Amino acid sequence: MQFLWSLFTRKPALRQFALLDLQGRCQAFKECSQPPVGEGWVEIEEIRLSWMHRPLPAHARVSPRVERGSRRPALAA
């Protein structure tokens, strides 16, 4: 029965993150639904093991997401 429910429930989308050191070199990767806690984590488009211990290419970063409020302001008449 649990299997049937899992077919109809939405799973949170996984996002990819890279941990950068002070020189901008990639030290670790993480895939999770929420941003990791701590400094140095940046969101990336994809995980590539060839980036380990090397500077992260500028094109790899995801542009910051804009958080939208749940309600829109009322329109003036």
PDB file of N, CA, C and O in Angstrom, chain B, residues numbered from 101:
ATOM      1  N   MET B 101       0.822  -1.197   0.000  1.00  0.00           N
ATOM      2  CA  MET B 101       0.000   0.000   0.000  1.00  0.00           C
ATOM      3  C   MET B 101       0.869   1.265   0.000  1.00  0.00           C
ATOM      4  O   MET B 101       0.552   2.251  -0.666  1.00  0.00           O
ATOM      5  N   GLN B 102       1.968   1.215   0.759  1.00  0.00           N
ATOM      6  CA  GLN B 102       2.869   2.373   0.803  1.00  0.00           C
ATOM      7  C   GLN B 102       3.403   2.705  -0.589  1.00  0.00           C
ATOM      8  O   GLN B 102       3.570   3.875  -0.932  1.00  0.00           O
ATOM      9  N   PHE B 103       3.667   1.674  -1.385  1.00  0.00           N
ATOM     10  CA  PHE B 103       4.146   1.879  -2.740  1.00  0.00           C
ATOM     11  C   PHE B 103       3.136   2.671  -3.570  1.00  0.00           C
ATOM     12  O   PHE B 103       3.521   3.566  -4.322  1.00  0.00           O
ATOM     13  N   LEU B 104       1.857   2.350  -3.441  1.00  0.00           N
ATOM     14  CA  LEU B 104       0.830   3.067  -4.195  1.00  0.00           C
ATOM     15  C   LEU B 104       0.771   4.537  -3.796  1.00  0.00           C
ATOM     16  O   LEU B 104       0.642   5.410  -4.655  1.00  0.00           O
ATOM     17  N   TRP B 105       0.863   4.813  -2.501  1.00  0.00           N
ATOM     18  CA  TRP B 105       0.852   6.210  -2.058  1.00  0.00           C
ATOM     19  C   TRP B 105       2.077   6.952  -2.579  1.00  0.00           C
ATOM     20  O   TRP B 105       1.984   8.134  -2.909  1.00  0.00           O
ATOM     21  N   SER B 106       3.214   6.285  -2.658  1.00  0.00           N
ATOM     22  CA  SER B 106       4.426   6.953  -3.128  1.00  0.00           C
ATOM     23  C   SER B 106       4.308   7.364  -4.595  1.00  0.00           C
ATOM     24  O   SER B 106       4.985   8.296  -5.028  1.00  0.00           O
ATOM     25  N   LEU B 107       3.464   6.686  -5.358  1.00  0.00           N
ATOM     26  CA  LEU B 107       3.266   7.067  -6.752  1.00  0.00           C
ATOM     27  C   LEU B 107       2.543   8.396  -6.897  1.00  0.00           C
ATOM     28  O   LEU B 107       2.713   9.087  -7.901  1.00  0.00           O
ATOM     29  N   PHE B 108       1.738   8.761  -5.908  1.00  0.00           N
ATOM     30  CA  PHE B 108       0.912   9.955  -6.011  1.00  0.00           C
ATOM     31  C   PHE B 108       1.412  11.138  -5.181  1.00  0.00           C
ATOM     32  O   PHE B 108       0.860  12.233  -5.281  1.00  0.00           O
ATOM     33  N   THR B 109       2.427  10.937  -4.379  1.00  0.00           N
ATOM     34  CA  THR B 109       2.949  12.043  -3.575  1.00  0.00           C
ATOM     35  C   THR B 109       4.112  12.702  -4.297  1.00  0.00           C
ATOM     36  O   THR B 109       4.911  12.037  -4.955  1.00  0.00           O
ATOM     37  N   ARG B 110       4.192  14.007  -4.166  1.00  0.00           N
ATOM     38  CA  ARG B 110       5.277  14.751  -4.794  1.00  0.00           C
ATOM     39  C   ARG B 110       6.512  14.671  -3.921  1.00  0.00           C
ATOM     40  O   ARG B 110       6.450  14.827  -2.702  1.00  0.00           O
ATOM     41  N   LYS B 111       7.618  14.429  -4.565  1.00  0.00           N
ATOM     42  CA  LYS B 111       8.888  14.424  -3.865  1.00  0.00           C
ATOM     43  C   LYS B 111       9.574  15.764  -4.125  1.00  0.00           C
ATOM     44  O   LYS B 111       9.494  16.293  -5.234  1.00  0.00           O
ATOM     45  N   PRO B 112      10.244  16.316  -3.120  1.00  0.00           N
ATOM     46  CA  PRO B 112      10.917  17.589  -3.354  1.00  0.00           C
ATOM     47  C   PRO B 112      12.036  17.424  -4.385  1.00  0.00           C
ATOM     48  O   PRO B 112      12.755  16.426  -4.398  1.00  0.00           O
ATOM     49  N   ALA B 113      12.154  18.426  -5.237  1.00  0.00           N
ATOM     50  CA  ALA B 113      13.194  18.379  -6.264  1.00  0.00           C
ATOM     51  C   ALA B 113      14.564  18.501  -5.610  1.00  0.00           C
ATOM     52  O   ALA B 113      14.764  19.318  -4.711  1.00  0.00           O
ATOM     53  N   LEU B 114      15.497  17.688  -6.064  1.00  0.00           N
ATOM     54  CA  LEU B 114      16.841  17.742  -5.509  1.00  0.00           C
ATOM     55  C   LEU B 114      17.659  18.791  -6.253  1.00  0.00           C
ATOM     56  O   LEU B 114      17.567  18.924  -7.473  1.00  0.00           O
ATOM     57  N   ARG B 115      18.447  19.522  -5.503  1.00  0.00           N
ATOM     58  CA  ARG B 115      19.318  20.556  -6.054  1.00  0.00           C
ATOM     59  C   ARG B 115      20.763  20.175  -5.743  1.00  0.00           C
ATOM     60  O   ARG B 115      21.024  19.462  -4.775  1.00  0.00           O
ATOM     61  N   GLN B 116      21.696  20.648  -6.560  1.00  0.00           N
ATOM     62  CA  GLN B 116      23.096  20.319  -6.396  1.00  0.00           C
ATOM     63  C   GLN B 116      23.848  21.531  -5.827  1.00  0.00           C
ATOM     64  O   GLN B 116      23.602  22.674  -6.211  1.00  0.00           O
ATOM     65  N   PHE B 117      24.774  21.243  -4.899  1.00  0.00           N
ATOM     66  CA  PHE B 117      25.567  22.273  -4.257  1.00  0.00           C
ATOM     67  C   PHE B 117      27.024  21.859  -4.233  1.00  0.00           C
ATOM     68  O   PHE B 117      27.344  20.671  -4.203  1.00  0.00           O
ATOM     69  N   ALA B 118      27.911  22.858  -4.246  1.00  0.00           N
ATOM     70  CA  ALA B 118      29.353  22.623  -4.140  1.00  0.00           C
ATOM     71  C   ALA B 118      29.882  23.439  -2.974  1.00  0.00           C
ATOM     72  O   ALA B 118      29.465  24.578  -2.764  1.00  0.00           O
ATOM     73  N   LEU B 119      30.796  22.857  -2.222  1.00  0.00           N
ATOM     74  CA  LEU B 119      31.457  23.547  -1.118  1.00  0.00           C
ATOM     75  C   LEU B 119      32.777  24.083  -1.635  1.00  0.00           C
ATOM     76  O   LEU B 119      33.628  23.325  -2.099  1.00  0.00           O
ATOM     77  N   LEU B 120      32.946  25.414  -1.552  1.00  0.00           N
ATOM     78  CA  LEU B 120      34.162  26.057  -2.051  1.00  0.00           C
ATOM     79  C   LEU B 120      35.036  26.495  -0.885  1.00  0.00           C
ATOM     80  O   LEU B 120      34.533  26.939   0.147  1.00  0.00           O
ATOM     81  N   ASP B 121      36.360  26.366  -1.057  1.00  0.00           N
ATOM     82  CA  ASP B 121      37.278  26.875  -0.044  1.00  0.00           C
ATOM     83  C   ASP B 121      37.524  28.362  -0.302  1.00  0.00           C
ATOM     84  O   ASP B 121      36.894  28.947  -1.183  1.00  0.00           O
ATOM     85  N   LEU B 122      38.424  28.973   0.449  1.00  0.00           N
ATOM     86  CA  LEU B 122      38.659  30.417   0.331  1.00  0.00           C
ATOM     87  C   LEU B 122      39.241  30.816  -1.021  1.00  0.00           C
ATOM     88  O   LEU B 122      39.097  31.964  -1.439  1.00  0.00           O
ATOM     89  N   GLN B 123      39.893  29.888  -1.704  1.00  0.00           N
ATOM     90  CA  GLN B 123      40.454  30.164  -3.034  1.00  0.00           C
ATOM     91  C   GLN B 123      39.461  29.854  -4.156  1.00  0.00           C
ATOM     92  O   GLN B 123      39.793  30.018  -5.330  1.00  0.00           O
ATOM     93  N   GLY B 124      38.252  29.412  -3.816  1.00  0.00           N
ATOM     94  CA  GLY B 124      37.229  29.108  -4.809  1.00  0.00           C
ATOM     95  C   GLY B 124      37.333  27.713  -5.389  1.00  0.00           C
ATOM     96  O   GLY B 124      36.687  27.415  -6.394  1.00  0.00           O
ATOM     97  N   ARG B 125      38.139  26.846  -4.774  1.00  0.00           N
ATOM     98  CA  ARG B 125      38.275  25.471  -5.249  1.00  0.00           C
ATOM     99  C   ARG B 125      37.192  24.596  -4.621  1.00  0.00           C
ATOM    100  O   ARG B 125      36.831  24.765  -3.456  1.00  0.00           O
ATOM    101  N   CYS B 126      36.691  23.671  -5.410  1.00  0.00           N
ATOM    102  CA  CYS B 126      35.627  22.783  -4.957  1.00  0.00           C
ATOM    103  C   CYS B 126      36.188  21.725  -4.013  1.00  0.00           C
ATOM    104  O   CYS B 126      37.152  21.034  -4.343  1.00  0.00           O
ATOM    105  N   GLN B 127      35.578  21.605  -2.836  1.00  0.00           N
ATOM    106  CA  GLN B 127      36.019  20.632  -1.835  1.00  0.00           C
ATOM    107  C   GLN B 127      35.033  19.484  -1.634  1.00  0.00           C
ATOM    108  O   GLN B 127      35.420  18.400  -1.198  1.00  0.00           O
ATOM    109  N   ALA B 128      33.758  19.720  -1.952  1.00  0.00           N
ATOM    110  CA  ALA B 128      32.739  18.685  -1.751  1.00  0.00           C
ATOM    111  C   ALA B 128      31.505  18.997  -2.583  1.00  0.00           C
ATOM    112  O   ALA B 128      31.298  20.135  -3.005  1.00  0.00           O
ATOM    113  N   PHE B 129      30.693  17.978  -2.811  1.00  0.00           N
ATOM    114  CA  PHE B 129      29.408  18.128  -3.485  1.00  0.00           C
ATOM    115  C   PHE B 129      28.315  17.595  -2.577  1.00  0.00           C
ATOM    116  O   PHE B 129      28.547  16.736  -1.726  1.00  0.00           O
ATOM    117  N   LYS B 130      27.116  18.128  -2.779  1.00  0.00           N
ATOM    118  CA  LYS B 130      25.968  17.649  -2.007  1.00  0.00           C
ATOM    119  C   LYS B 130      24.719  17.825  -2.867  1.00  0.00           C
ATOM    120  O   LYS B 130      24.573  18.827  -3.567  1.00  0.00           O
ATOM    121  N   GLU B 131      23.825  16.844  -2.809  1.00  0.00           N
ATOM    122  CA  GLU B 131      22.560  16.919  -3.529  1.00  0.00           C
ATOM    123  C   GLU B 131      21.452  16.796  -2.497  1.00  0.00           C
ATOM    124  O   GLU B 131      21.338  15.772  -1.823  1.00  0.00           O
ATOM    125  N   CYS B 132      20.632  17.841  -2.370  1.00  0.00           N
ATOM    126  CA  CYS B 132      19.573  17.846  -1.366  1.00  0.00           C
ATOM    127  C   CYS B 132      18.468  18.812  -1.796  1.00  0.00           C
ATOM    128  O   CYS B 132      18.630  19.563  -2.758  1.00  0.00           O
ATOM    129  N   SER B 133      17.351  18.786  -1.083  1.00  0.00           N
ATOM    130  CA  SER B 133      16.223  19.640  -1.458  1.00  0.00           C
ATOM    131  C   SER B 133      16.345  21.045  -0.874  1.00  0.00           C
ATOM    132  O   SER B 133      15.750  21.978  -1.413  1.00  0.00           O
ATOM    133  N   GLN B 134      17.093  21.224   0.205  1.00  0.00           N
ATOM    134  CA  GLN B 134      17.292  22.524   0.838  1.00  0.00           C
ATOM    135  C   GLN B 134      18.781  22.876   0.802  1.00  0.00           C
ATOM    136  O   GLN B 134      19.621  21.976   0.798  1.00  0.00           O
ATOM    137  N   PRO B 135      19.122  24.165   0.774  1.00  0.00           N
ATOM    138  CA  PRO B 135      20.542  24.535   0.790  1.00  0.00           C
ATOM    139  C   PRO B 135      21.223  24.034   2.065  1.00  0.00           C
ATOM    140  O   PRO B 135      20.625  24.088   3.140  1.00  0.00           O
ATOM    141  N   PRO B 136      22.460  23.550   1.962  1.00  0.00           N
ATOM    142  CA  PRO B 136      23.185  23.088   3.140  1.00  0.00           C
ATOM    143  C   PRO B 136      23.471  24.232   4.107  1.00  0.00           C
ATOM    144  O   PRO B 136      23.585  25.389   3.704  1.00  0.00           O
ATOM    145  N   VAL B 137      23.585  23.889   5.385  1.00  0.00           N
ATOM    146  CA  VAL B 137      23.891  24.874   6.415  1.00  0.00           C
ATOM    147  C   VAL B 137      25.397  25.077   6.442  1.00  0.00           C
ATOM    148  O   VAL B 137      26.161  24.119   6.330  1.00  0.00           O
ATOM    149  N   GLY B 138      25.816  26.312   6.589  1.00  0.00           N
ATOM    150  CA  GLY B 138      27.239  26.612   6.676  1.00  0.00           C
ATOM    151  C   GLY B 138      27.682  27.514   5.542  1.00  0.00           C
ATOM    152  O   GLY B 138      26.957  27.724   4.569  1.00  0.00           O
ATOM    153  N   GLU B 139      28.873  28.038   5.686  1.00  0.00           N
ATOM    154  CA  GLU B 139      29.412  28.957   4.681  1.00  0.00           C
ATOM    155  C   GLU B 139      30.163  28.187   3.607  1.00  0.00           C
ATOM    156  O   GLU B 139      30.684  27.097   3.843  1.00  0.00           O
ATOM    157  N   GLY B 140      30.203  28.778   2.430  1.00  0.00           N
ATOM    158  CA  GLY B 140      30.977  28.201   1.342  1.00  0.00           C
ATOM    159  C   GLY B 140      30.185  27.375   0.355  1.00  0.00           C
ATOM    160  O   GLY B 140      30.717  26.992  -0.687  1.00  0.00           O
ATOM    161  N   TRP B 141      28.918  27.085   0.651  1.00  0.00           N
ATOM    162  CA  TRP B 141      28.105  26.286  -0.259  1.00  0.00           C
ATOM    163  C   TRP B 141      27.484  27.184  -1.323  1.00  0.00           C
ATOM    164  O   TRP B 141      26.920  28.230  -1.002  1.00  0.00           O
ATOM    165  N   VAL B 142      27.584  26.784  -2.581  1.00  0.00           N
ATOM    166  CA  VAL B 142      26.954  27.501  -3.685  1.00  0.00           C
ATOM    167  C   VAL B 142      26.160  26.496  -4.510  1.00  0.00           C
ATOM    168  O   VAL B 142      26.547  25.334  -4.638  1.00  0.00           O
ATOM    169  N   GLU B 143      25.049  26.957  -5.065  1.00  0.00           N
ATOM    170  CA  GLU B 143      24.234  26.072  -5.893  1.00  0.00           C
ATOM    171  C   GLU B 143      24.833  26.007  -7.290  1.00  0.00           C
ATOM    172  O   GLU B 143      25.255  27.021  -7.846  1.00  0.00           O
ATOM    173  N   ILE B 144      24.865  24.799  -7.848  1.00  0.00           N
ATOM    174  CA  ILE B 144      25.437  24.582  -9.168  1.00  0.00           C
ATOM    175  C   ILE B 144      24.436  23.865 -10.063  1.00  0.00           C
ATOM    176  O   ILE B 144      23.478  23.259  -9.582  1.00  0.00           O
ATOM    177  N   GLU B 145      24.667  23.942 -11.368  1.00  0.00           N
ATOM    178  CA  GLU B 145      23.787  23.301 -12.352  1.00  0.00           C
ATOM    179  C   GLU B 145      23.870  21.789 -12.294  1.00  0.00           C
ATOM    180  O   GLU B 145      22.855  21.099 -12.384  1.00  0.00           O
ATOM    181  N   GLU B 146      25.098  21.269 -12.142  1.00  0.00           N
ATOM    182  CA  GLU B 146      25.315  19.827 -12.142  1.00  0.00           C
ATOM    183  C   GLU B 146      26.584  19.516 -11.364  1.00  0.00           C
ATOM    184  O   GLU B 146      27.409  20.394 -11.112  1.00  0.00           O
ATOM    185  N   ILE B 147      26.723  18.262 -10.993  1.00  0.00           N
ATOM    186  CA  ILE B 147      27.918  17.816 -10.277  1.00  0.00           C
ATOM    187  C   ILE B 147      28.851  17.162 -11.284  1.00  0.00           C
ATOM    188  O   ILE B 147      28.464  16.245 -12.008  1.00  0.00           O
ATOM    189  N   ARG B 148      30.094  17.652 -11.318  1.00  0.00           N
ATOM    190  CA  ARG B 148      31.134  17.052 -12.162  1.00  0.00           C
ATOM    191  C   ARG B 148      32.345  16.759 -11.286  1.00  0.00           C
ATOM    192  O   ARG B 148      32.923  17.667 -10.689  1.00  0.00           O
ATOM    193  N   LEU B 149      32.716  15.517 -11.215  1.00  0.00           N
ATOM    194  CA  LEU B 149      33.848  15.130 -10.377  1.00  0.00           C
ATOM    195  C   LEU B 149      35.156  15.742 -10.853  1.00  0.00           C
ATOM    196  O   LEU B 149      36.098  15.859 -10.070  1.00  0.00           O
ATOM    197  N   SER B 150      35.235  16.131 -12.107  1.00  0.00           N
ATOM    198  CA  SER B 150      36.460  16.756 -12.619  1.00  0.00           C
ATOM    199  C   SER B 150      36.705  18.133 -11.993  1.00  0.00           C
ATOM    200  O   SER B 150      37.804  18.673 -12.123  1.00  0.00           O
ATOM    201  N   TRP B 151      35.709  18.708 -11.321  1.00  0.00           N
ATOM    202  CA  TRP B 151      35.873  20.010 -10.657  1.00  0.00           C
ATOM    203  C   TRP B 151      36.500  19.877  -9.271  1.00  0.00           C
ATOM    204  O   TRP B 151      36.883  20.888  -8.681  1.00  0.00           O
ATOM    205  N   MET B 152      36.616  18.655  -8.730  1.00  0.00           N
ATOM    206  CA  MET B 152      37.158  18.475  -7.385  1.00  0.00           C
ATOM    207  C   MET B 152      38.567  19.042  -7.289  1.00  0.00           C
ATOM    208  O   MET B 152      39.422  18.782  -8.136  1.00  0.00           O
ATOM    209  N   HIS B 153      38.788  19.824  -6.236  1.00  0.00           N
ATOM    210  CA  HIS B 153      40.079  20.442  -5.932  1.00  0.00           C
ATOM    211  C   HIS B 153      40.547  21.399  -7.027  1.00  0.00           C
ATOM    212  O   HIS B 153      41.740  21.674  -7.151  1.00  0.00           O
ATOM    213  N   ARG B 154      39.616  21.896  -7.807  1.00  0.00           N
ATOM    214  CA  ARG B 154      39.903  22.888  -8.852  1.00  0.00           C
ATOM    215  C   ARG B 154      38.917  24.037  -8.709  1.00  0.00           C
ATOM    216  O   ARG B 154      37.857  23.874  -8.105  1.00  0.00           O
ATOM    217  N   PRO B 155      39.259  25.199  -9.260  1.00  0.00           N
ATOM    218  CA  PRO B 155      38.304  26.316  -9.209  1.00  0.00           C
ATOM    219  C   PRO B 155      37.008  25.963  -9.938  1.00  0.00           C
ATOM    220  O   PRO B 155      37.030  25.340 -11.000  1.00  0.00           O
ATOM    221  N   LEU B 156      35.904  26.362  -9.363  1.00  0.00           N
ATOM    222  CA  LEU B 156      34.599  26.099  -9.961  1.00  0.00           C
ATOM    223  C   LEU B 156      34.402  27.042 -11.146  1.00  0.00           C
ATOM    224  O   LEU B 156      34.551  28.254 -10.987  1.00  0.00           O
ATOM    225  N   PRO B 157      34.072  26.527 -12.321  1.00  0.00           N
ATOM    226  CA  PRO B 157      33.835  27.406 -13.476  1.00  0.00           C
ATOM    227  C   PRO B 157      32.655  28.341 -13.210  1.00  0.00           C
ATOM    228  O   PRO B 157      31.687  27.958 -12.553  1.00  0.00           O
ATOM    229  N   ALA B 158      32.743  29.560 -13.722  1.00  0.00           N
ATOM    230  CA  ALA B 158      31.692  30.556 -13.491  1.00  0.00           C
ATOM    231  C   ALA B 158      30.354  30.104 -14.053  1.00  0.00           C
ATOM    232  O   ALA B 158      29.312  30.413 -13.476  1.00  0.00           O
ATOM    233  N   HIS B 159      30.361  29.380 -15.166  1.00  0.00           N
ATOM    234  CA  HIS B 159      29.097  28.948 -15.788  1.00  0.00           C
ATOM    235  C   HIS B 159      28.391  27.858 -14.989  1.00  0.00           C
ATOM    236  O   HIS B 159      27.230  27.553 -15.259  1.00  0.00           O
ATOM    237  N   ALA B 160      29.068  27.271 -14.018  1.00  0.00           N
ATOM    238  CA  ALA B 160      28.478  26.178 -13.248  1.00  0.00           C
ATOM    239  C   ALA B 160      27.485  26.670 -12.201  1.00  0.00           C
ATOM    240  O   ALA B 160      26.587  25.931 -11.798  1.00  0.00           O
ATOM    241  N   ARG B 161      27.645  27.914 -11.762  1.00  0.00           N
ATOM    242  CA  ARG B 161      26.777  28.439 -10.697  1.00  0.00           C
ATOM    243  C   ARG B 161      25.368  28.720 -11.196  1.00  0.00           C
ATOM    244  O   ARG B 161      25.162  29.127 -12.339  1.00  0.00           O
ATOM    245  N   VAL B 162      24.411  28.495 -10.319  1.00  0.00           N
ATOM    246  CA  VAL B 162      23.010  28.811 -10.597  1.00  0.00           C
ATOM    247  C   VAL B 162      22.763  30.229 -10.106  1.00  0.00           C
ATOM    248  O   VAL B 162      23.241  30.615  -9.039  1.00  0.00           O
ATOM    249  N   SER B 163      22.019  31.000 -10.881  1.00  0.00           N
ATOM    250  CA  SER B 163      21.694  32.348 -10.422  1.00  0.00           C
ATOM    251  C   SER B 163      20.788  32.246  -9.202  1.00  0.00           C
ATOM    252  O   SER B 163      19.977  31.324  -9.115  1.00  0.00           O
ATOM    253  N   PRO B 164      20.912  33.183  -8.251  1.00  0.00           N
ATOM    254  CA  PRO B 164      20.107  33.117  -7.014  1.00  0.00           C
ATOM    255  C   PRO B 164      18.613  33.074  -7.323  1.00  0.00           C
ATOM    256  O   PRO B 164      18.121  33.765  -8.214  1.00  0.00           O
ATOM    257  N   ARG B 165      17.916  32.248  -6.566  1.00  0.00           N
ATOM    258  CA  ARG B 165      16.465  32.126  -6.746  1.00  0.00           C
ATOM    259  C   ARG B 165      15.759  33.265  -6.035  1.00  0.00           C
ATOM    260  O   ARG B 165      16.159  33.692  -4.952  1.00  0.00           O
ATOM    261  N   VAL B 166      14.703  33.745  -6.668  1.00  0.00           N
ATOM    262  CA  VAL B 166      13.898  34.800  -6.068  1.00  0.00           C
ATOM    263  C   VAL B 166      12.749  34.141  -5.326  1.00  0.00           C
ATOM    264  O   VAL B 166      11.950  33.412  -5.915  1.00  0.00           O
ATOM    265  N   GLU B 167      12.674  34.402  -4.035  1.00  0.00           N
ATOM    266  CA  GLU B 167      11.587  33.846  -3.226  1.00  0.00           C
ATOM    267  C   GLU B 167      10.344  34.707  -3.426  1.00  0.00           C
ATOM    268  O   GLU B 167      10.393  35.927  -3.273  1.00  0.00           O
ATOM    269  N   ARG B 168       9.252  34.077  -3.762  1.00  0.00           N
ATOM    270  CA  ARG B 168       7.995  34.803  -3.967  1.00  0.00           C
ATOM    271  C   ARG B 168       7.122  34.681  -2.744  1.00  0.00           C
ATOM    272  O   ARG B 168       7.060  33.632  -2.103  1.00  0.00           O
ATOM    273  N   GLY B 169       6.451  35.764  -2.432  1.00  0.00           N
ATOM    274  CA  GLY B 169       5.500  35.726  -1.325  1.00  0.00           C
ATOM    275  C   GLY B 169       4.262  34.964  -1.732  1.00  0.00           C
ATOM    276  O   GLY B 169       3.978  34.815  -2.921  1.00  0.00           O
ATOM    277  N   SER B 170       3.527  34.484  -0.757  1.00  0.00           N
ATOM    278  CA  SER B 170       2.342  33.690  -1.066  1.00  0.00           C
ATOM    279  C   SER B 170       1.160  34.557  -1.481  1.00  0.00           C
ATOM    280  O   SER B 170       0.221  34.069  -2.110  1.00  0.00           O
ATOM    281  N   ARG B 171       1.202  35.849  -1.131  1.00  0.00           N
ATOM    282  CA  ARG B 171       0.092  36.734  -1.481  1.00  0.00           C
ATOM    283  C   ARG B 171       0.621  37.903  -2.294  1.00  0.00           C
ATOM    284  O   ARG B 171       1.717  38.406  -2.048  1.00  0.00           O
ATOM    285  N   ARG B 172      -0.168  38.321  -3.256  1.00  0.00           N
ATOM    286  CA  ARG B 172       0.182  39.484  -4.060  1.00  0.00           C
ATOM    287  C   ARG B 172      -0.479  40.718  -3.432  1.00  0.00           C
ATOM    288  O   ARG B 172      -1.556  40.615  -2.845  1.00  0.00           O
ATOM    289  N   PRO B 173       0.167  41.882  -3.556  1.00  0.00           N
ATOM    290  CA  PRO B 173      -0.484  43.085  -3.025  1.00  0.00           C
ATOM    291  C   PRO B 173      -1.736  43.420  -3.837  1.00  0.00           C
ATOM    292  O   PRO B 173      -1.813  43.158  -5.037  1.00  0.00           O
ATOM    293  N   ALA B 174      -2.710  44.007  -3.145  1.00  0.00           N
ATOM    294  CA  ALA B 174      -3.972  44.373  -3.801  1.00  0.00           C
ATOM    295  C   ALA B 174      -3.721  45.493  -4.807  1.00  0.00           C
ATOM    296  O   ALA B 174      -2.878  46.364  -4.588  1.00  0.00           O
ATOM    297  N   LEU B 175      -4.459  45.456  -5.903  1.00  0.00           N
ATOM    298  CA  LEU B 175      -4.333  46.499  -6.906  1.00  0.00           C
ATOM    299  C   LEU B 175      -5.117  47.726  -6.478  1.00  0.00           C
ATOM    300  O   LEU B 175      -6.219  47.618  -5.939  1.00  0.00           O
ATOM    301  N   ALA B 176      -4.542  48.886  -6.721  1.00  0.00           N
ATOM    302  CA  ALA B 176      -5.240  50.139  -6.379  1.00  0.00           C
ATOM    303  C   ALA B 176      -6.303  50.408  -7.437  1.00  0.00           C
ATOM    304  O   ALA B 176      -6.091  50.159  -8.624  1.00  0.00           O
ATOM    305  N   ALA B 177      -7.448  50.920  -6.992  1.00  0.00           N
ATOM    306  CA  ALA B 177      -8.551  51.187  -7.924  1.00  0.00           C
ATOM    307  C   ALA B 177      -8.437  52.541  -8.560  1.00  0.00           C
ATOM    308  O   ALA B 177      -9.286  52.917  -9.368  1.00  0.00           O
TER     309      ALA B 177
END
